[in-house]
Amino acid sequence: MRYCKKCTMPDTRPGITFDAEGVCSACRHYEGRAKVDWAARRAEFEALCNKYRGMNGPGGYDCAVAASGGKDSHYQVHVLKEEMGMNPILFTVEDNFPMTNAGRHNLQNISEAFGCTLISCKPNIRVQKILMRKFFEKYGKPTWYVDRLIYTFPLHMAAKFNTPLLCYGENVSFEYGGGSDAETWSARGQIENGVAVGMPMEELLGGGVTEKDLSLTLAPPKAELDKLEPFYLSYFLSWNSFRNYQFSKSRGFHDLTHEWDRTHHAENFDQIDSRAYLVHSWLKYPKFGHAAATDYTARYIRYGLLTRDEAIPIIKARDGALDPLCVEDFCQFCGYTESEFWAIIDKLYNPELFDKDAFGRWVLKDPIWAQ
């Protein structure tokens, strides 16, 4: 494994690239912000909003936000409603797992703090459990069904409510490194990114799952999709997830302080809605050798909040330490014993990146702290 010379990101992150100086594409993109004319981008955004403002008459919704209730969603709603004068409707997908206190509070707060209608999709629990077990055991991607709905549900609802201007937060590939990292305001291609790209129908059917159960996981027909204008807010504004967090706290957003200190995270404010879901994001560790602590220390370094030397001990202590409460909730939801869970995890480790030590533990061959 090679690691970015500026941040902590390894070259095993899918789609990330390193230049001749050993610097990752995410760091180079962040550096490029200094050359952006943000006033011109702001004017471009205002023109986009003007195109749709009031399109459904006085009091009608004129845009939509794909919202989770998190820190970034709070900021997105603020920009659209309070800065741009739009009237957004919010669409969210809940994952059916037991929620944290903060997660429950934040979904209510985003509606109350900004005075917005929030429409929530609670996925088919039976189908979710079947597909979670199937994709966990086969691919190490247990939340594919929920993740796919997070991308497709807002598209369906934007078409139904005639709110073609649909707001997403950041272009993940561009901001943090990934395969589709062209700098663009349009989020039209987001539905085919690596997180929740569509699965062949034959992979999904069976075990009690029928085509009727999967209709919302399909993108809207092309004729409907072509009428939508999904966009990344991060193109128009200088995106900073820590600054979004600070703003959102001022509007009632709750983090996990006094509720839960997650053993495998470097912060307490991102992806905090439920514990079981975090098994999915942690599974990057056995497959690619890095997880949430690497992700966030890399951002902190770019934001000037940590040095690389300060970040490395955090990664060493936390990145591979999947929180036991995540395991507990995940197993209860899916019907695994914890022995069954860890036996599946054991098979997901990439032997090109890990060796087993004398105690039966998987150990990273080329950790950042040894380079």
C-alpha positions as CSV (number, residue, x, y, z in Angstrom):
1,M,0.0,0.0,0.0
2,R,1.1,3.5,-0.8
3,Y,-0.2,6.5,1.1
4,C,-0.7,10.1,0.0
5,K,2.2,12.3,1.0
6,K,-0.1,15.0,2.2
7,C,-3.0,13.2,3.9
8,T,-3.5,9.6,5.1
9,M,-5.4,8.1,2.2
10,P,-4.0,4.8,0.7
11,D,-4.0,4.0,-3.0
12,T,-6.4,1.1,-2.2
13,R,-9.4,3.5,-2.1
14,P,-11.4,2.5,-5.2
15,G,-10.9,5.0,-8.0
16,I,-8.4,7.3,-6.2
17,T,-5.3,8.3,-8.2
18,F,-1.9,9.5,-7.1
19,D,0.3,11.9,-9.1
20,A,4.0,11.7,-9.7
21,E,4.7,13.5,-6.4
22,G,2.7,10.9,-4.5
23,V,-0.2,13.2,-3.7
24,C,-3.8,11.8,-4.0
25,S,-6.4,13.3,-6.3
26,A,-8.6,14.4,-3.4
27,C,-5.8,16.6,-2.0
28,R,-5.0,18.1,-5.4
29,H,-8.7,18.9,-5.9
30,Y,-8.8,20.6,-2.5
31,E,-5.7,22.6,-3.4
32,G,-7.5,23.7,-6.6
33,R,-10.2,25.5,-4.7
34,A,-7.8,28.4,-4.3
35,K,-8.1,29.1,-8.1
36,V,-11.9,28.9,-8.2
37,D,-13.9,32.1,-8.7
38,W,-16.5,31.4,-5.9
39,A,-18.4,34.6,-6.6
40,A,-18.9,33.5,-10.2
41,R,-20.0,30.0,-8.9
42,R,-22.5,31.7,-6.5
43,A,-24.0,33.7,-9.4
44,E,-24.3,30.5,-11.4
45,F,-26.1,28.9,-8.5
46,E,-28.5,31.8,-8.2
47,A,-29.3,31.6,-11.9
48,L,-30.0,27.9,-11.5
49,C,-32.4,28.6,-8.6
50,N,-34.0,31.5,-10.5
51,K,-34.9,29.0,-13.3
52,Y,-37.1,27.0,-10.9
53,R,-38.1,29.5,-8.1
54,G,-41.9,29.5,-7.7
55,M,-42.4,27.0,-10.6
56,N,-45.4,25.4,-8.8
57,G,-47.1,28.6,-7.9
58,P,-47.3,30.6,-4.6
59,G,-46.6,28.3,-1.7
60,G,-45.6,25.3,-4.0
61,Y,-42.4,23.4,-3.6
62,D,-39.8,24.5,-6.1
63,C,-36.9,22.3,-5.2
64,A,-36.0,19.2,-3.2
65,V,-33.2,18.0,-1.0
66,A,-32.0,14.4,-0.7
67,A,-31.7,14.6,3.1
68,S,-30.5,12.3,5.8
69,G,-31.1,14.7,8.7
70,G,-27.3,14.9,9.2
71,K,-25.0,17.9,9.5
72,D,-24.7,18.3,5.7
73,S,-28.4,18.1,5.2
74,H,-29.0,20.8,7.7
75,Y,-26.6,23.1,5.8
76,Q,-28.1,22.3,2.4
77,V,-31.6,23.2,3.6
78,H,-30.3,26.4,5.1
79,V,-28.7,27.5,1.9
80,L,-31.7,26.7,-0.3
81,K,-34.4,28.1,2.0
82,E,-32.8,30.9,3.9
83,E,-30.1,32.1,1.5
84,M,-31.7,31.4,-1.9
85,G,-35.3,31.9,-0.9
86,M,-36.5,28.6,-2.3
87,N,-39.2,26.4,-0.9
88,P,-37.7,22.9,-0.6
89,I,-39.3,19.6,0.2
90,L,-37.1,17.0,1.8
91,F,-36.9,13.3,0.9
92,T,-35.1,10.8,3.2
93,V,-34.6,7.0,3.5
94,E,-34.4,5.4,6.9
95,D,-32.6,2.1,7.2
96,N,-35.0,0.4,9.7
97,F,-32.1,-0.1,12.2
98,P,-32.5,1.0,15.8
99,M,-31.7,4.8,15.8
100,T,-29.5,6.7,18.1
101,N,-31.0,9.4,20.2
102,A,-29.2,11.9,18.1
103,G,-30.5,10.4,14.8
104,R,-34.1,10.6,16.0
105,H,-33.6,14.1,17.2
106,N,-32.0,15.3,14.0
107,L,-34.7,14.1,11.6
108,Q,-37.3,16.0,13.6
109,N,-35.0,19.0,14.0
110,I,-34.3,19.5,10.3
111,S,-38.0,19.8,9.7
112,E,-38.7,22.0,12.7
113,A,-35.6,24.3,12.6
114,F,-36.2,25.2,8.9
115,G,-40.0,24.7,8.6
116,C,-39.8,22.0,5.9
117,T,-41.9,19.0,4.9
118,L,-40.0,15.8,5.2
119,I,-41.1,12.6,3.4
120,S,-39.5,9.5,4.7
121,C,-39.2,6.1,3.0
122,K,-39.0,3.1,5.4
123,P,-37.9,0.3,3.2
124,N,-39.5,-3.2,3.0
125,I,-38.0,-4.8,6.2
126,R,-38.3,-8.3,4.9
127,V,-36.5,-7.6,1.7
128,Q,-33.9,-5.5,3.5
129,K,-33.1,-8.5,5.8
130,I,-32.9,-11.0,2.9
131,L,-30.7,-8.8,0.8
132,M,-28.5,-7.7,3.7
133,R,-27.6,-11.3,4.5
134,K,-27.1,-12.2,0.9
135,F,-24.8,-9.3,0.0
136,F,-23.0,-9.3,3.3
137,E,-22.0,-12.9,2.8
138,K,-21.3,-12.7,-0.9
139,Y,-19.8,-9.2,-1.4
140,G,-19.3,-7.6,2.0
141,K,-21.9,-5.0,1.0
142,P,-24.8,-5.5,3.5
143,T,-26.6,-2.2,3.0
144,W,-26.7,-2.2,-0.8
145,Y,-30.6,-2.2,-0.8
146,V,-30.8,0.9,1.5
147,D,-27.9,2.7,-0.2
148,R,-29.6,2.1,-3.6
149,L,-32.8,3.6,-2.3
150,I,-30.9,6.6,-1.0
151,Y,-30.0,7.4,-4.6
152,T,-33.2,6.3,-6.3
153,F,-36.0,7.4,-3.9
154,P,-35.4,11.1,-4.1
155,L,-35.4,10.9,-8.0
156,H,-38.8,9.2,-8.0
157,M,-40.2,11.7,-5.5
158,A,-38.8,14.7,-7.3
159,A,-40.5,13.5,-10.4
160,K,-43.8,12.9,-8.6
161,F,-43.7,16.4,-6.9
162,N,-42.6,18.2,-10.0
163,T,-39.5,19.5,-8.2
164,P,-36.8,18.9,-10.8
165,L,-34.2,20.9,-9.0
166,L,-32.9,18.2,-6.6
167,C,-30.0,19.0,-4.2
168,Y,-27.3,16.6,-3.1
169,G,-24.4,17.6,-0.8
170,E,-21.0,16.8,-2.1
171,N,-19.6,15.0,-5.1
172,V,-18.0,12.2,-3.0
173,S,-15.6,11.1,-5.8
174,F,-14.3,14.6,-6.5
175,E,-14.1,15.7,-2.8
176,Y,-12.6,12.5,-1.3
177,G,-11.2,10.5,-4.2
178,G,-13.1,8.1,-6.5
179,G,-13.5,6.9,-10.1
180,S,-16.0,9.5,-11.3
181,D,-14.2,12.6,-10.1
182,A,-14.8,15.1,-12.8
183,E,-15.7,18.5,-11.3
184,T,-19.3,19.1,-12.3
185,W,-22.4,20.6,-10.8
186,S,-24.6,18.0,-12.3
187,A,-25.4,14.9,-10.1
188,R,-27.2,13.1,-13.0
189,G,-24.5,10.4,-13.1
190,Q,-24.5,9.8,-9.3
191,I,-26.9,6.9,-9.5
192,E,-24.2,4.8,-11.1
193,N,-21.4,5.5,-8.7
194,G,-19.6,2.6,-6.8
195,V,-21.6,2.9,-3.6
196,A,-24.9,1.7,-4.9
197,V,-24.6,0.9,-8.6
198,G,-27.5,-1.2,-9.9
199,M,-27.3,-5.0,-9.5
200,P,-28.4,-7.4,-12.2
201,M,-32.0,-8.4,-11.4
202,E,-31.0,-12.1,-11.3
203,E,-28.7,-11.2,-8.4
204,L,-31.6,-9.7,-6.5
205,L,-34.4,-12.2,-7.0
206,G,-35.0,-15.3,-5.0
207,G,-35.2,-16.2,-1.3
208,G,-38.5,-14.4,-1.1
209,V,-37.6,-11.3,-3.1
210,T,-39.7,-10.6,-6.3
211,E,-39.5,-7.9,-8.9
212,K,-42.5,-6.2,-7.3
213,D,-40.4,-5.7,-4.2
214,L,-37.6,-3.9,-6.1
215,S,-39.5,-1.2,-8.1
216,L,-38.1,1.7,-6.1
217,T,-34.5,0.5,-6.5
218,L,-34.8,1.1,-10.3
219,A,-34.2,4.6,-11.6
220,P,-37.2,6.5,-13.0
221,P,-37.8,6.0,-16.8
222,K,-35.4,8.0,-18.9
223,A,-38.1,10.4,-20.0
224,E,-38.7,11.4,-16.3
225,L,-35.0,11.4,-15.4
226,D,-34.2,13.7,-18.3
227,K,-36.6,16.3,-16.8
228,L,-34.7,16.4,-13.5
229,E,-31.8,18.7,-12.6
230,P,-30.0,16.9,-9.7
231,F,-27.0,19.0,-8.6
232,Y,-24.1,19.0,-6.1
233,L,-24.1,21.9,-3.8
234,S,-20.4,21.4,-3.3
235,Y,-19.7,22.6,-6.8
236,F,-21.2,26.1,-6.1
237,L,-19.8,26.6,-2.5
238,S,-16.5,25.8,-1.0
239,W,-17.5,22.5,0.7
240,N,-16.3,21.7,4.2
241,S,-18.0,19.0,6.2
242,F,-16.5,20.2,9.5
243,R,-17.8,23.8,8.9
244,N,-21.2,22.3,8.0
245,Y,-21.1,20.5,11.4
246,Q,-20.3,23.7,13.2
247,F,-23.2,25.5,11.5
248,S,-25.6,22.7,12.0
249,K,-25.0,22.7,15.8
250,S,-26.0,26.3,15.9
251,R,-29.4,25.2,14.4
252,G,-30.1,22.4,16.8
253,F,-28.2,19.4,15.3
254,H,-27.0,16.9,17.9
255,D,-23.8,14.8,17.7
256,L,-23.0,11.7,19.7
257,T,-21.4,13.6,22.6
258,H,-22.5,12.0,26.0
259,E,-24.3,9.2,24.0
260,W,-21.6,7.0,22.4
261,D,-17.9,7.1,21.6
262,R,-17.4,4.9,18.6
263,T,-14.2,2.8,18.7
264,H,-13.6,2.9,15.0
265,H,-14.3,6.6,14.2
266,A,-12.2,9.7,14.6
267,E,-15.2,12.0,15.2
268,N,-18.7,11.9,16.7
269,F,-20.8,13.7,14.1
270,D,-20.8,11.9,10.8
271,Q,-23.1,9.0,9.9
272,I,-24.6,9.0,13.4
273,D,-28.2,7.9,12.7
274,S,-27.8,4.2,13.6
275,R,-25.2,1.8,14.8
276,A,-25.8,-1.2,12.7
277,Y,-25.3,0.7,9.4
278,L,-21.7,1.4,10.3
279,V,-20.8,-2.2,9.8
280,H,-21.1,-1.5,6.1
281,S,-18.8,1.5,6.1
282,W,-16.3,-0.3,8.3
283,L,-16.1,-3.2,5.8
284,K,-13.8,-1.0,3.7
285,Y,-11.2,-2.0,6.3
286,P,-10.8,-5.8,5.6
287,K,-11.3,-5.2,1.9
288,F,-9.2,-2.1,1.3
289,G,-7.1,-1.6,4.5
290,H,-8.7,1.7,5.6
291,A,-12.0,2.8,7.2
292,A,-13.6,5.8,8.9
293,A,-10.7,7.0,10.9
294,T,-8.6,7.2,7.7
295,D,-11.4,9.0,5.9
296,Y,-11.8,11.7,8.5
297,T,-8.2,12.3,9.4
298,A,-7.6,12.8,5.7
299,R,-10.3,15.5,5.6
300,Y,-9.0,17.1,8.8
301,I,-5.5,17.4,7.3
302,R,-6.9,19.1,4.2
303,Y,-8.9,21.4,6.4
304,G,-5.9,22.3,8.5
305,L,-7.3,20.7,11.7
306,L,-4.7,18.0,12.1
307,T,-1.1,17.3,10.9
308,R,-0.3,14.1,9.2
309,D,1.8,13.1,12.2
310,E,-1.1,13.8,14.6
311,A,-3.4,11.7,12.4
312,I,-1.4,8.5,12.2
313,P,-1.8,7.4,15.9
314,I,-5.5,7.9,15.6
315,I,-5.7,5.6,12.6
316,K,-3.5,3.0,14.3
317,A,-5.8,3.0,17.4
318,R,-9.2,3.2,15.7
319,D,-9.4,2.3,12.0
320,G,-9.7,-1.5,12.4
321,A,-11.5,-1.5,15.8
322,L,-15.2,-2.1,14.7
323,D,-17.4,-0.9,17.6
324,P,-19.1,-3.8,19.4
325,L,-22.4,-2.0,19.6
326,C,-22.5,-1.9,15.8
327,V,-21.9,-5.6,15.7
328,E,-24.6,-6.2,18.3
329,D,-27.3,-4.2,16.5
330,F,-26.3,-5.6,13.1
331,C,-26.5,-9.2,14.3
332,Q,-29.9,-8.7,16.0
333,F,-31.4,-7.2,12.9
334,C,-30.1,-9.8,10.5
335,G,-30.5,-12.8,12.8
336,Y,-26.8,-13.8,13.1
337,T,-25.0,-15.0,16.2
338,E,-21.8,-13.0,16.8
339,S,-19.8,-16.1,16.0
340,E,-21.4,-16.4,12.6
341,F,-20.8,-12.7,12.0
342,W,-17.1,-12.8,12.7
343,A,-16.7,-16.0,10.7
344,I,-18.1,-14.1,7.7
345,I,-15.9,-11.1,8.4
346,D,-12.9,-13.5,8.5
347,K,-13.5,-14.5,4.9
348,L,-13.7,-10.9,3.7
349,Y,-10.1,-10.0,4.6
350,N,-7.9,-9.3,1.6
351,P,-4.8,-11.5,1.9
352,E,-2.9,-9.2,-0.4
353,L,-3.2,-6.5,2.3
354,F,-3.4,-8.5,5.5
355,D,-1.6,-11.4,7.3
356,K,-2.7,-13.4,10.3
357,D,-0.5,-13.1,13.3
358,A,0.3,-15.8,15.9
359,F,-2.9,-14.9,17.8
360,G,-5.2,-15.3,14.8
361,R,-5.6,-11.6,14.2
362,W,-5.6,-10.0,10.8
363,V,-2.7,-7.5,10.7
364,L,-2.2,-4.9,7.9
365,K,1.0,-5.6,6.0
366,D,1.9,-2.1,5.1
367,P,0.3,0.3,7.7
368,I,0.9,4.0,7.5
369,W,2.6,4.1,10.8
370,A,5.4,1.7,9.6
371,Q,6.2,3.9,6.5
